[in-house]
């Protein structure tokens, strides 16, 4: 039930917090028992996990204690440096999680070798590291960051690119976690910046924090009050100039703030697990819409819905999809599933194969945005490949790119895969795609995403023009 309600990431931290409190209570008494935690009937593997949790909690407590002492005693400036590894997940996918762990140990070892007794570092989580240091001038801080970058440039011939967020403490009375949050906001900005990989915290980042807080406080009411709306973007056949389907997209229309676009809230609800509840809502809306079309005799307009990676980590969502299909008496082929390119992720690949065997039509979304697109095609369970907008733009910018695109279309046809180009915005793109045999397209050139009622009227008009 927790999974279905999208509350896993809300409930689990609470459970973990209570568990840590229990463990900390055990820690207070362990000295009386010879300094060893007796775990009774707990299995060896679980006992080791508990010991690891305790060790990590102790490390974080010690780190913050050291930082607190530094803030109280230092007469110099204090800088919080938070950094992570760009595309670390891809490193894990390509080389395996064991290699990823080795990368993290490598960085921790390098930090240990370069930090003095007034510089404190910790691996906060996954590939996110924090270093707190004294300094006198900004150039000294930048020099220190350059040293971190230099010693961590590569591991076993794999290049590592880091993104740094820096908060220079201006209020030492502030809670340490707030200082960490400010460095984290700057790090997020650095990851999205194409000019520099080092960003200093600025006050305008607070707007991001306020927006996030607003989203978290209002998202449950948004579902209950049906503030999330399904928009549909038509998919067209170039040769027939005809609607051949639609993609279901989500928009948040708040009674006071108005339209809130996905780029403002999707990342937040993905992080806290709420994405599942929103997806479930959109899936049912899509199923209801398909049924509405069938009732007026339109049975050839499939609607594709997005299935996030969060769903594919367990198969609970399949029951939700099947319930929707059964409830509205529609065929599986009319509710298509879009999954983002899943190269080198065995678990997600198996989930996609299961969906294929269950009779769903699968679309690979954002093809060309990852690192192993061609490898995915070798044993893909997908029926249709959606060419990513940025990929399309890159291919259209040169004669060489256009040739690559032409051969890709030819290869997809030989593999028996459908092809759909996303982000089509110009007549030039349409003419080239038509010439090389990519007939199905989606983009602003034909139509923007629109409310489902508006699309319904457009679809009726399109079909009556064919009679």
N, C-alpha and C positions, 0 to 999 in steps of 0.2 A: 504493500500500500504506500509506503514511503517513496519507493521508486516511482510508482504511478503518479503520485502527487508532485514529483520533482523536488522532493525535500531532502534528498540524501545528503547534500552538502550543507544543509542547515542543521539536520539532526545529528549527523555523525560528529561534527566538532564539539557539540554539547556532550555527547557520550564520552568523547575523548577527554574533554575537560574534567568531567566527573571521575574518569578512570585515573587521570593524572593526580587528582586530589587524593584519591585512595592510595596511590603509589607513594605520594609525598608523605602521607601519614605513616606508611610502612617505613619510609626512609628515616623518619624521626626516631623510630624505635630500633633501627637495625644495629646501632652501636651496642645496645643491650644484649644483642644476640651474636656478638663477635664480628660485627661489620658485614654480615652476609644476609642477603634477603632469602628467606626460606619460602619457596613457592609451592610447597606441599605436593599435591597431586597433579599440578600443571605439567604438561609435557615438556620435554627438553627444548623442542623447537619454539613453543610458545614462551617458555621461560627466557630464551635468548632474545625474542622479540621484545618482551617486557623490559629486559635489561637494556636493550638498545634505546627504547623509549625513555627510560630513566636517564640514560647517559646523555641523550639529546636534550632533555629538559634541563639537566644539570649544566650542560654546555651553554645553553641560552641564558640561564640564570646567571652563570658566572660571567658571560660576555656582557650582559646588561649591568651587572654589578661593577665590572671594570670600567665600563663607559661612564657610569654614574660618578665613580670616583674621579675619572679624568675630567669630567665637566666641572666638578667641585674644586679641583686643585690646580688645573692648568691656567696659566696666565696668557696662553697663546690662543690663536683661533682654532676651532674644532670643525673638522669636515666629516660628514657621513657620506661614504662612497658605496653605492649599491650597483652591482653589475651582474650581468648574466651572459650566456653564450648564445649568439644569434643562431637560430635554426638548430638548437640542441636536439630537438625531437628527431630531426632528419638524421643527425649523427647516430642517434639510438636506432633508428629504423634501418640505416644502411649497414652499420657495423655491429649492432647488437647492444643490449643493455649492459652487458659485462664491460664492453669497451667504453660505454658512456660513464660507468662507475669509475673506470680507470682515469678518464679525463678529469673527473671531479677530484679524485685523490691527487692527481698531478697538480691541479691548481691550488688545492689546499697546501700541498707540500711547498710549492713556490711561494705562497703567501707566508708560510711559516718561516721560510728562509730569508725573506726580505723585511718582515715587520719587526720592529724593536719592542722593548717592554712598555712603550707608551703608545703603541699602535695595536689595535685589537681587531681580529677578524673572525668571521664565522660563516659557515655554509648554512644559510637560513633554510633552504629547501631546494630540492632538485638542483638546478644549475644557478641558483641565485645566491650570490655572496655579498657580504657586507664587511666593509673595513672602516673603522673610525680612527682618525689620525689627527695629531696636532700639526699646525703649520703656521707660517708667518705671512707669506704672500701667496696670491693665487697661482703665480708661476711655479711655486714650490709644490702646490697641490697637483697642478697639471703634470709636473715632472714625475711625481710619485705615481700618478695614473699611467703615464707613459711607461714607467718601469714595470707596472703590473701587466700592461699590454705586451711589452717586449718579452718578458719571461714566459708568458702564456700564449705566445703566437702560434705554436703548433705542437701537436702531440702525435708521435709515430707517423710523421709526414701528413697528418691531417691538420689543415689550417683552422685555427680557432679565431673567430671574430667576436669581440666583446662589445657590449653596449653599457655605458656608464651613466648613472644618474648621481648628481652631487647636491647635497644640501649643506650649506655653510651655516652653522648655528648662529642665530642672532638673538635667541632667547633661551638661556640655559635653564629657565624654570619650566620649560615645556617638557611634557612626558617624552621619554626616550622613544616610545613606539610612534609618537607623532613625528619625531625627527626621522625615523625610519620610513614612515609613510611618505614624507616629502621627498626623500631620496628615491623611493620607489616610483613616485609620480614622474620624477625627472628621468628615471631609467626607462619608463614606458615611452616617454616622449623621444628619448634617444633611439629606441628601437624603430620608431616610425620616421626618424629623420634621415634623409639621404645625404645631407651635407656633412654632419658631424656625428660621431658616436659618443660624444661626451656632452651632456646637457646639465646645466645648473638649474636648480629649482627656482621657479619664479612664482610670484603671488597669483598669477592668472591660472596656475595649475589648481588652485583651490576650486575653481569652477568645475573642474573634472570631479573633484571630491564631492562637491555639492550635488552634481548631476547623478553620481553613483548612489549617493545617499537617497536622493529622491526616487530613483528607480527601485532600489531595494525596499523602500517604505511603501511604495505604491503598486508594485507589480501584482500582488495578490488581489487587491481590489480591482485592478485592471482586468483580470480574468473574470472575477465574479460579476463585474458590471459590464462585461463584454466590450471593454475599451479597445482590446486588440481586434483588428479587422483584417479579413482576408482580402488582399488585392490580387488581381490576376493579370499577368502579362501574356498577351497572345504569342503563339508560335505560328509562323507563316510558311507556306510553300511558295518559293519564288516563282516557279514555272506556272502554278495554278493561281497565284495571287489569292490564296485562300487560307483561312485559319485552320490549322491542323492540330491545335492543342493549346494548352496554357500552363504557365507555372504559377503555383500558389505562393504568394509572398505575404509577410506579415507587416502591418503598420499599427502603430499605437496612437490612437486619437484620444488625448486626455481632455477632459471637460474644461480645464483651465489653461493648460499649456498648448493645447492644439496638437498638431501632428508631431509625433516623435518618430524619427526614422530609425531603421534597424542598426545603422552604424553607431547610434548613440546608446542602444540598450542591449544588443545581442551579446557582446563580449561579457557584460556584467551577468546576464542571466545564464550564460554558458558556465561561468565560473561558479555560480552558486547552485547550479543544477536545475534552476527554474525553467530552463529551455525545454525540458520535457513536457511540462504542463502546457506551455505555449504551443509546442508542436502538436500535442494531442488535440488541442482546440482547433488548430488550422487543418489538421487531417480530417476531423469530423466536418468542418465547414466545407472542405473540398468534396467530401463524400456526399454531403447534402446538395451541393451545387450540381454534381454529376447526375444525381437522381432527378433534380429539377429539369435538367436538359433532356434526360431520357423521357420524362413525362410529356414533353412537347415534340418528341420524335427525333431529337438530336442524340445519336448514339455513337458518333465518331469524333468526339472531342475529348481526348484524355486530359486529365489534369495531373501534373507532377507536383509532388510535395517533397520538401527537404527532410532528410533523415540525418541528424547530426551524429558525430562520432560517439557522443555520450550514450546514445541509444544502442549503438552497435557493440558496446562493451558487455551488454547482457541482452537477452532476447525477449525481455518482458514486453517491449514495444510491439512485437509481432501480434500478440493477442489483442492489443488495442486496434491495430490496423484491421485484423480479421473481424473484430466486433463491429467496426464502422462499416465494413463491406457487407456484413450480414444484416446489420440494422437497416441500411438503405437499399439493400437488394441490388447491388451493382457488381459488375464483373471486375476481377482483379486488374485486367489489362487497362481499365479506364482510370485507375488510381496508380500512377507511375511513381517510382521512388528515385529521388536524386541523392546520390552519395558522392561526397567530395573524394577526389582521387586518393586511393588508399595503398599506395606503393609500399611494399615491404612491411606491411602490418598484417601478420598472419591471422590474428584473432578477428580483425575487421574483414579480412578477405574471406574467412570461413563464414562469417555472418552474412556477407553479401551472397555467397554461394548458396547458403540455406534459403535466403529470400528468393533466389532464382529458381531453386528446386520447388519452392512453394508456389511458383507460378506468377510471381510479380515481374513486371517490366522494370529493368534497372537502367538508370541513366548515370553515367560518370560525369559529375559536375566539375567545372574548373580544370578540364584537361589542358595540360601545357603549363600549369602554374607550379608543378612540383618538379622533382629531380629525376624521377624514374618512369616517366609517362610511357615510353616505348616498351619497357620491361613489363608494365602492367598489362599491355595488350597481348602478351604471350599466352596467358591463361586467364584472361578476363571473363568474369561471368556477366559482364554488362551487355546490354542490348544496343544502347545509344551512347555515343561520346559527344559531350558538349564542349566545344572549343572555347577556352577562356578568352574574355575580352582583351586582356593585356597581351595574351599570346597572339590573338588576331591582329592587334595593332602593330606588334613587332614584326609579324610576317608580312604585313602590307607595306612596310616602310622601305622595302628594297626588292629588287628583282630576284635576288637569291632567296629572300624570305617567301616570296610568292611561289617560287619553284618548290620550296620545301612544303608549303601548304598544299600545292597541287598533288604532290606525291603522297602526302598524308591522307588526302581524300581518297586517292586511288587505293592506298593500302587498306583503309577502313572498309572500302567496298569489297575488296578481295577477301577480307576477313569476315565479311557478312555482318558488319556493324553499321548501325544507323549513325548519321552524323548531323549535328545541329550547331550552328555558329551563334555564339552569344555576343551581345554588345554591338550589333550591326547598326551603324549610325549614318553611313554615307552611301550615295548612289554608286560610287566607285567600288565599295566593298560588295554591294549586291551584284554588280555586273561581273566581278571577278569570281565570286562564289558560284554564280550561275554558270559561268564559263567552265569552271573546273569540276562541276558536278555536285556541289554541296547545296542541296535544294532547300533544306529546312533552316530557318533563321529565326532569331529573336533579338529585338533591340528597338531603340528609339526611332529608327528610320521608319518602322512599320507602326509601332505603338508603344507607349509607356505603360507601366503598371497602372491599373485602374480599379476602382471599387467593383466588386463582383456584379452588382446590379448593372453597371455601365457595360461591363464585358458581356453580360447576358444579352443585352439589347444589340450590341455589336455582332455577336455570334448569330442571333436570329436574323439580322439583316444580311449577314454574309451567306447564310444558308438559303434564305428566300431568293437571293440573287442567282442561286444555282438552279432553281427549279424551272 
